Amino acid sequence: MARAIVYTELGSPDVLQLVEIPDPVAGPGEVVVRIEAAGVNPLDAKRRSGRRPMPPITEPRRVGFDGAGVVESLGDGVTGFAVGDRVAIRDAVGTYATHIAIAADRLYPLPDSVTAAEAAGLAIPVGTAYQCLRSLEVGEGDILLVHAGSGAVGQAAIQFAVAWGATVVATASPSRHEQVRELGAIPVAYGEGLTDRVREAVDGDITVALDCAGTDEAIETSLELVADRNRIATIVRGPDAADFGIRAFSGGSPEPLTAQEIAWRAEGVAVAIDLIASGDFQVELGAELPLSEAAEAHRLIEAHEARGKITLVP
């Protein structure tokens, strides 16, 4: 039988259980994928702990949205994939598993030059970054401020923005400045005096800001530096973004993503795969843990001790 991580109650990482499940079967338009790597995202831990509101649990709840693996079987009507193909997965329910059945339109072909771990680190963070920058119309001549630039979304945002001709200033702890700098951004440290340090970092005004940190400091600094509040967005402070007059993309926002924003998130994954294959995009990889250690992965995420994308390997 297949195995998967589930939980039946909200709580600490200890509620996560590795259980046997029936082997998935591909329905019409679906593909069964043998998972080689599952990406661990902060959202996974927020849902498990109850910090992100969810409907009541009525059956064992699966975990994981992102992953990569190998096609094992095809349902009726599936074209464009064959058994043995390597694929990346987005918008799944339950990639913390050995196998999953998923709609074929949520898969991306993977070239041999892109590893499973890299591919498992794309859908939520990279798709989010790409959509946010497209929504904010970041491009040539912009000066973008990214809060939490060393995180997965922040790193992706830096790389896309630099490729599109923007200058990027990114906040990060000093120990992470070199990583941010290597991606093409100007690093500045968090903490008192942040607004002044950002001003001193570049010649010209900050024209757009993306908050991936969710701190009051990030919001206040963005409001002080960016004249047009329609060009300030958060992916963390969704519930109170409207109070500040700024935009929110997910992050607990009561406003759902538009059809265009959802399409951009899907497009961003395909763009990133091509860029990784050509050597023009990086995914910083972190700890690789066995599937059975999903609880430890969540502890690392919640303690903010993880550097790079954590992946689970069945």
Beta strands, then each sheet from edge to edge (+ up, - down):
strand 1: 2-7
strand 2: 17-21
strand 3: 30-39
strand 4: 61-62
strand 5: 66-74
strand 6: 86-89
strand 7: 99-103
strand 8: 107-109
strand 9: 143-147
strand 10: 167-171
strand 11: 186-188
strand 12: 208-211
strand 13: 232-234
strand 14: 247-248
strand 15: 285-290
strand 16: 309-313
sheet 1: 2+ 1- 4+
sheet 2: 7+ 3- 5+ 6- 8+
sheet 3: 7+ 3- 16+ 15+
sheet 4: 11+ 10+ 9+ 12+ 13+ 14+
end
